[in-house]
Amino acid sequence: MSNDTLTRPAPAALRFHPLRDSVTMLRRNLRRMVRYPSMTLMLVGMPVVFLLLFVYVFGGTLGAGLGGSAHGGGADGRAAYANYLTPAIILMTVTATVQGTAVSIAMDMTEGIIARFRTMHIARVSVLTGHVIGSVIQTVFSLVIVVGVALLVGFRPAAGVGAWLATAGFLVAVTFALVWLSVALGQVSKSVETASNMPMPLVLLPFLGSGFVPTDSMPAGLRWFAEYQPFTPIIETLRGLLMDKPIGNNAWIALVWCAVIGLGGYLWSKKLFNRESAR
């Protein structure tokens, strides 16, 4: 065989096209979301239920505590608490939606469609990136619904246009990081039922941070955990952006956490996917 044969580029029909293949996989995932809207509604339903429960049942008392003498109970307290609570509910919406990513990945793994994709002439990375981008789009749609409900129950953000754009970009970064982690959790799961439970700590962490009550009201040990876990700076950044309050160091701490979680989730997902391919 001549050197020219060895160095000759592969025919166009045999080359991988990661971008084109990723768009194809994204289209597949979007069609599945349209075909099964109950999944999106179920994932959005939990944050909405928590929002309504905490605002209307606990909001009068907790809102009065947050505002001190400036807010009484009743409607004023609920309004104050809605402003405090909504950033945590927004983050909970992200974690609930990416929980669906783990379920979708587990479904594909257990039903054999991933094995079938591996036999096709497509870029391997596109199988995962299609899920990731589709989940980000689904999360954005879910966030619009939840923010709309929050406005109806008394949430009154003070953010301007620039702050809203910064909030949107920040939420995309958070979602992107958590989606890659959920992709890995979905591959590790042996069944769809397991996949639905694996990301559960992500849903619970906002409760163990500054999402529902200030951390200075917690016992010492729990307060230490709440202040140093990754979701607290994320919630405080969202709260500062939406309510036009100082953010301090929370923004860059939150972005560092996002980078660590996203990179770790990506490398873990890639390792798991390549390991399965090698079998």
C-alpha positions in Angstrom: 0.0 0.0 0.0 1.5 3.4 -1.0 2.0 6.3 1.3 -0.5 8.3 -0.8 -3.2 5.7 0.1 -2.4 6.0 3.8 -2.6 9.8 3.8 -5.6 10.2 1.5 -8.5 11.7 3.4 -11.6 9.5 4.0 -14.5 10.0 1.6 -17.1 12.6 2.7 -19.7 9.9 3.1 -17.5 8.1 5.7 -16.5 11.2 7.8 -18.2 11.9 11.1 -20.1 15.2 11.4 -20.5 15.8 15.2 -22.5 19.0 14.8 -24.9 17.6 12.2 -25.3 14.4 14.2 -25.8 16.3 17.5 -28.6 18.3 15.8 -30.2 15.0 14.7 -30.1 13.6 18.2 -31.4 16.9 19.6 -34.4 16.7 17.2 -35.0 13.2 18.4 -35.1 14.3 22.1 -37.3 17.3 21.3 -39.8 15.1 19.5 -39.9 12.7 22.5 -40.6 15.7 24.8 -43.5 16.8 22.5 -44.8 13.2 22.4 -44.7 12.8 26.2 -45.6 16.2 27.7 -46.7 14.6 30.9 -43.0 14.1 31.8 -42.3 17.9 31.6 -45.5 18.7 33.5 -44.6 16.2 36.2 -41.1 17.7 36.6 -42.5 21.2 36.7 -45.3 20.2 39.1 -43.1 19.5 42.1 -41.5 23.0 42.3 -44.9 24.6 41.7 -46.4 22.6 44.6 -43.6 23.6 46.9 -44.0 27.2 45.9 -47.7 27.2 46.6 -47.3 25.2 49.8 -44.6 27.4 51.4 -46.0 30.8 50.3 -49.6 30.1 51.3 -49.1 27.9 54.3 -45.9 29.1 55.8 -45.4 32.4 54.1 -47.2 34.6 56.5 -45.1 33.5 59.5 -41.8 33.1 57.7 -42.2 36.3 55.7 -42.8 38.3 58.9 -39.6 36.7 60.4 -37.6 37.7 57.4 -38.8 41.3 57.3 -38.9 41.8 61.1 -41.2 44.6 62.1 -41.4 45.9 58.5 -43.7 43.1 57.5 -46.7 41.8 59.4 -48.2 38.4 58.8 -50.8 37.6 56.2 -50.5 39.1 52.7 -47.5 41.3 53.4 -45.6 38.4 55.0 -46.5 36.1 52.1 -45.3 38.7 49.5 -42.0 39.1 51.4 -41.5 35.3 51.6 -42.4 34.9 47.9 -39.5 37.2 47.0 -37.1 35.3 49.3 -38.3 31.8 48.3 -38.5 32.1 44.5 -34.8 31.8 43.7 -34.7 28.5 45.6 -37.8 27.3 43.6 -36.1 28.3 40.4 -33.1 26.2 41.3 -35.3 23.4 42.4 -37.0 23.5 38.9 -33.6 23.1 37.3 -32.7 20.1 39.5 -36.1 18.5 39.0 -35.9 18.8 35.2 -32.4 17.4 35.0 -33.7 14.5 37.0 -35.7 13.7 33.9 -32.4 13.7 31.9 -31.1 10.8 34.0 -34.4 8.9 33.4 -34.2 9.5 29.6 -30.6 8.3 29.5 -31.5 5.2 31.6 -34.4 4.4 29.2 -32.1 4.6 26.2 -29.5 2.4 27.9 -31.9 -0.3 29.1 -34.0 -0.4 25.9 -30.9 -1.0 23.7 -31.2 2.1 21.5 -27.8 3.3 22.6 -26.3 0.0 21.5 -28.0 0.5 18.2 -26.7 4.0 17.8 -23.2 2.7 18.3 -23.5 0.5 15.2 -24.4 3.5 13.1 -22.0 5.8 11.4 -22.6 8.8 13.6 -20.3 10.8 15.9 -20.3 9.1 19.3 -20.4 12.4 21.2 -23.7 13.4 19.5 -25.7 10.8 21.4 -24.9 12.5 24.7 -24.9 16.1 23.5 -28.4 15.6 22.0 -29.6 14.7 25.5 -27.8 17.6 27.1 -29.0 20.4 24.7 -32.5 19.0 24.7 -32.6 19.0 28.5 -31.3 22.6 28.6 -34.2 23.6 26.3 -36.7 21.7 28.4 -35.4 23.4 31.5 -35.8 26.8 30.0 -39.4 26.0 29.1 -40.0 24.7 32.7 -38.4 27.9 34.2 -40.8 30.1 32.2 -43.8 28.3 33.7 -42.5 28.4 37.3 -41.5 32.1 37.1 -45.0 32.8 35.7 -46.6 31.0 38.7 -44.3 32.8 41.1 -45.4 36.2 39.7 -49.0 35.2 40.2 -48.5 34.3 43.9 -46.7 37.6 44.7 -43.1 37.4 43.5 -42.0 40.9 42.6 -38.5 41.1 41.2 -36.6 44.4 41.1 -34.2 43.3 38.3 -33.7 45.4 35.3 -33.2 44.1 31.7 -29.5 43.6 32.2 -30.0 41.7 35.5 -32.6 39.5 33.8 -30.2 38.7 31.0 -27.5 37.9 33.5 -29.9 35.7 35.4 -30.8 33.8 32.2 -27.1 33.2 31.3 -26.3 32.1 34.9 -29.2 29.7 34.9 -28.1 28.2 31.6 -24.6 27.7 33.1 -26.1 26.0 36.2 -28.4 23.8 34.1 -25.6 22.8 31.7 -23.4 21.7 34.6 -26.1 19.7 36.4 -27.3 18.1 33.1 -23.9 16.6 32.5 -23.9 15.2 36.1 -27.3 13.7 35.5 -26.2 12.2 32.2 -23.5 10.3 34.2 -26.0 9.3 36.8 -28.4 7.9 34.1 -25.6 5.8 32.7 -24.6 4.4 36.1 -28.2 3.4 36.9 -29.2 -0.2 36.2 -32.9 0.7 35.7 -35.2 3.6 35.1 -36.5 3.4 38.7 -32.9 3.7 40.0 -32.2 6.6 37.6 -35.2 8.5 39.0 -33.8 8.3 42.5 -30.1 8.9 41.8 -30.4 12.7 41.3 -32.7 13.0 44.4 -29.9 14.7 46.5 -29.9 17.5 44.0 -33.5 18.1 44.6 -33.0 18.1 48.4 -29.9 20.3 48.6 -31.9 23.6 48.3 -33.6 22.7 51.6 -30.3 22.4 53.3 -29.1 25.8 52.1 -30.3 29.3 52.2 -33.2 28.6 49.9 -36.1 28.4 52.4 -34.7 30.1 55.5 -31.6 32.1 56.3 -28.6 30.0 57.3 -28.1 32.0 60.5 -31.3 30.5 61.9 -29.9 26.9 61.7 -27.9 24.9 64.3 -24.2 25.3 64.1 -23.4 22.0 62.2 -26.2 22.4 59.7 -25.3 26.0 59.3 -21.7 25.2 58.3 -22.9 22.7 55.8 -25.5 25.1 54.4 -23.0 27.9 53.9 -20.4 25.8 52.2 -22.5 23.5 50.0 -22.6 24.5 46.2 -26.3 25.4 46.0 -26.2 28.2 48.6 -24.0 30.6 46.5 -26.1 29.7 43.5 -29.3 30.7 45.3 -27.7 33.8 46.7 -26.6 34.9 43.3 -30.0 34.4 41.8 -31.5 36.3 44.8 -29.1 39.2 44.3 -29.7 39.4 40.6 -33.5 39.2 40.8 -34.0 41.5 43.8 -31.2 44.0 42.8 -29.2 43.3 45.9 -25.4 43.0 46.4 -24.1 39.5 45.4 -20.6 39.7 46.9 -18.4 36.7 46.2 -21.4 34.4 45.6 -21.3 34.7 41.8 -17.8 33.6 41.2 -18.0 30.9 43.9 -21.2 29.6 42.2 -19.5 29.7 38.7 -16.5 27.8 40.1 -18.9 25.1 41.5 -20.6 25.0 38.1 -17.3 24.5 36.3 -16.3 21.7 38.7 -19.6 19.9 38.5 -20.0 20.3 34.7 -16.4 19.2 33.9 -16.6 16.3 36.4 -20.0 15.2 35.0 -18.7 15.5 31.4 -15.6 13.4 32.0 -17.5 10.9 34.1 -20.2 10.6 31.3 -17.6 10.2 28.6 -15.7 7.6 30.6 -18.9 5.6 31.2 -20.0 5.9 27.6 -16.7 4.8 26.2 -16.5 1.9 28.6 -19.9 0.6 27.5 -18.7 1.0 23.9 -15.7 -1.1 24.5 -17.7 -4.1 25.8 
